[in-house]
Amino acid sequence: MSGMDDFELEIKRDFINEALINLEETEGSFMELEVSPDPKTLLDKIFRLAHNLKGGARAVGFGQVAEFTHQLENLVQKIQRSEVPLSSPVITTLLQSNDRLADMLSELKNNLEASFDNTDLLASIQGWIDGTQVAPDPAPDTPQATIETTASSSDTSFDIDSSQSLSSEVPQEIESLVEEKKFAAPSLSDFFGDEPVQSPSASEKRVEAVQEVQVSELKPATVAGGTDLKAKQSSGDSGASGPKSSSKEPAKEVEIIRVPLDKIDKLNDFVGELIVLQSVVQSQASTEANVKLHATMRQLFKLSKDIQTLSMSLRMLPVKPLVQKLQRVVRDTANTLGKPVELTVEGEGLDIDKSVLDRLADPLIHILRNAVDHGLESPEGRAEAGKGAIGKVMLSFMNEGNSLLVEVRDDGKGINHEIVRKKAIEKKLITDNQQLSEKQIINLIFHPGFSTKAEASEISGRGVGMDVVKTNVEKVGGQVDVTTVIGKGSIFKLQIPLSLAVVDGLVVNTASLGRFVIPLSQVQETLNLKSLPVSSGQLGIGSCLQLRGVVVPLFTLDECLGSKAQVSKSEGTALIVNVNDRPVGIIVQEILRGQQIVIKPLGNGVAAQKGWVGSCVLGDGLPTLIVSPQDMLHGKINYELSEEQWGGAA
Amino acid sequence: MSTGTVDNRFIEFKLGGQRYAIPLLAVKEVMQKTDITSVPNMPAYFEGMINLRGQILGVYNVQRRLTGKAKDSKIEQEVVIVIDQLGVSMGMIVDEVTSVLHAEGNSIGPAPLKESDPASAYIGAVIQSDNGLVQVLNLRELLELEKYRAKPAA
């Protein structure tokens, strides 16, 4: 490393970063090859990518990358000339090459002198070029329907690790790509495209991404399952139309710069502070009689709000790259299982907060895999059920108020609640005679103990990871819901706050500790305790409340936070919060207001404690803790009744 | 610890009648004490948190940290020194900031520590000034900087 001067280091790093972005965006082109009626344009794009990477890698001295892309380029050229027929297995090889390139570049990012063993893939590519490797069924009408595993190569075997590396790519990107959703003229692409050695600029790749968006939008969405799904689809479209609408504007040239994420966060901090100061000045000015001052204050108010909206939007990233990864997951899963699957995606033009986007990948991968593996029937099963041979999975993203709604639908066999019930009894999650609604039973699939390794298939055991899905989604303040109809399919709904940095909060006052903020998403309802019969506690039992036939234990927020002060439990307001799926009342002295809050980390010196989400600055400029009653009480309340406690009575 | 640094300037402040100093380069700013929000379940020397232009900082009450005693009611602690050291930003409450000291040559040296006094853990060195000794505080120990250094983002 000593021989490298700063300049050399810099150009190497620049090359790697640029190349990683290019790769990610080209993955979609590889995938589209399977369905596109005109693969030529896509092949041209892939060829250009390989060619540019080769040139760039040679120029900065990454010999192995250059060698690999050279070989890849040769294969693509053969396909372009129709010397190698385009087939699902060859696309798999191309996708693997894409992955391998990403792996190599990521490794180089950490260690500029890393070396690699690519003999396996290079041999496979060479095999295609030489014609020793052939697709079993080169020209099918529905390419995905021919996903039988090719015995001739190991390429089609499912690589479980690939999904993990896919999902971990997102958080690894430290820098956020700041971009406008406006588009560059195609001529720009041609211009850069003619420069062979120079690695393509980010703006060019944007142009390509845009073209992909347009291509997929034009593709008619084929959805089975009748009018219900179709109606939903149109509403999904309208929900997504806000952020997406700009894609229909005429092409417009835009420059893109990359900015470190912490700069953007800093900007947001300052803007947040500006808003606070603005509101302080406004309240101070309200006592003045000066009319001009009030007019100016209104202008200042509007301007600062605009600035806030804009600065918040800088953290927003398109879901498109995530969608591409998910398409890949579905494709790979379908290939391995030999189930023909058609994935329809909606709302991929949406933008969501980077941190939400990062945490969405894993849950969605789990759900989609389960949908293909367990939701969809085998081709024979579908024929028996009178369904089309190709299983349909639909993934949609839409905005709903302050939340992002993600839906995964499949038209498979649905979840049989009787089977789930039997299994839950087997696993001792519920008792034999426990009365549960169908909905409650279905929700047991999210229980951590529901799935066991012994029954897990290669891809996803029944319910494997479903508890992880739930935990992950709840971690970002979201909720999961599942509806299912036997024989028709299932719908998984994820509701997630649009931004992790901003949440709706309830500002509450406690009797002994001052103000706190509680995330509104946790609060089911609020009750005035004065008007309710609170049982003040008996020997061995704490205070509780009977609410619609359910006994709700009561805790003061003060005691949750460790205060020793004696606070009455029969006055104030109880916030009903679900802890381990049971209602619990959290008593506060009063609810001051609900407001949007910007979450900041706990200040230095504040030792993190269970359930302390972060801190925020309220309208008067004072810092306040944000606490999560759900987390504070998690595990503290024991509800599970053993047989003995039941007294053996049925 | 701090003898290796090139800079020999210290900021001097008063606390409970005593003179203390900390390296000038560790100081981000000095501000009037604003409203402090107290935080439950924290040690007595943790005064609370303040909002410094959008950044939320913990504030230590240095007097309590050093003496372990409750604040002497006669003393009005009015100033917060915001430090930025080892990547950690925190506030410390003192009575008043008096001057900037230049510790030339031999005027700075190891403190004659009285090990039985728990406060000795927080004293790093002494500076001999014209009007007596000034204790140089060891910020790393005093403000438990190591604890917050690698703090993961919440």
Interface residues (C-beta under 8 A of the other chain):
Chain A: D269 F270 G272 E273 V276 L513 G514 R515 L561 G562 S563 I599 K600 P601 L602 G603 N604 G605 V606 A607 A608 Q609 W612 V613 G614 S615 V617 G621 L622 P623 T624 L625
Chain B: D35 T37 S38 V39 P40 N41 M42 F46 M49 I50 N51 R53 G54 Q55 I56 L57 G58 V59 Y60 V88 S89 M90 L143 E144 K147 Y148 K151 A153 A154
